[in-house]
Amino acid sequence: MNLAQTIQYLRKKNSLSQDQLADRLGITRQSISKWESERSTPDIEKVVLLSEIFGVTTDYLLKNTKCAINTAANQQTIWKKYYMELINMPGISYCELKKGTTLVEQGERIDYIYYLVSGTCYRRSITEKGDELIINIKEAGDFVGSLVGVFALYTENRTLRNSIITATRCYCYKIPIETFSQFVEDKPEILTELLKLFTTYYREVLFNLQARQEGKVPNSLCEFLINKAEIKHGKLIVPKKNSSNAEISRLIGIHRVTVAKIIKALKNKGIILKENEGIVILDKEEMMRYVRAEKILNY
């Protein structure tokens, strides 16, 4: 078994869900999911913690980790090679885009996709009733993770059911979609990663829509906070740029007043605290209970 399979096997053997293992490691469920799908690997500190949780030696895990790290390093080399090959193809231009620029218009045929070098975008969908829904956000990542609008390559008439708009100033490469289609046709590694990316995106969208339909708005907001949180000065903090009521409302499609009520309820329960740096998560385990719908938050 490779590292991803080993982690998944030992997690299930110990009757742990991805959420439960993430809680014990002090990380998000998405991190566990990425390990088990070979999209990333744990660092040495996490390997030690995993060995303690699973009751195995670090040598056992480290042997697999070395293989995975070498594989990851080789993969990064491949991505870098593809990146250099792609940006030097004819017809590709480098551009700076202001905040609020529409890269992809909902329902319109796409002629260009974008490779995001820096900055943040978000997907917006307008419902039949005229409601605006923010589906998810996208930041520059690895080679495949930095591609914006690429799903249109595999849809009828090359259109998307949502718009993609810059949330910050963005720097990116503008790529004719036909050029990218020719570029990937003989590169199965990229097509495989695109499939994984689409699966992750689909699950994210499905969770948000289901939360709205079932009235599980607090679950969606709590998961958003968990996903955006990072360790800073020994605290689990949602950075200021993602923690204002207006920004949360915009990014997850919940009315600003509702966001304020949920944030207030979480503060009153001692689960979070608002500071100058952002929202501090004081009790991650309790918040995860709301994410998993084990508890109902009255707001």
C-alpha angles and dihedrals in degrees: 000000000000122000095270092052092045094054092047092046094049092044092055092041088057091047093242125148119217088254093052094048091047091052092052091049094044094238137106127276088242089064091056090047091052091050092051093046092047093244092123140358133230120255121241093266090056091047089058091049091047091052090053093047095046095039095235132120122269088233089062092053096036092056089059092040092057090054091048093046091051089049091049091049091050089048091053089052089053092048091050090050091050091046093054091045093049100047091050094055118112118271097025118125134188115230144177116222127197123230110277096031114145110228096175126022118215112256096002123118112261119228097170138038124195137228106214112219096174138349137050134277133186135206117235127189127190113212126217087260090056095252117148116229124188103210103186143318131250130206133181110281137149121330098286094033090059095058114107123198093006095130088071087073088073101039131091111274089359095271133135129217091228140046122241115218133178113250092189137014104296135199115203149145117255109219127189105238092229089055091052091046090056090044096057101037093094097034110086092174091066093045090051092051091047089056091052090048092051091049091053091047092049092052091049093051092044092052093051094047092046091049091054094045093048095042092246093138095140089055091056093047093047092050089050091054092047092050093049096044121108135181112260127164089348093305132109101236135177101216118247093248090064101033108069116106090238093052094046089048092051096046101047101028099244120136113261093237090053090049090052092051094049092046089050091050091050090049092049090053091052093243096120139018128201116228135165091267093053138269115341114210105217099176112030094170092056091047090051089057088063091046090053091045091239088130134030119229113215111208 
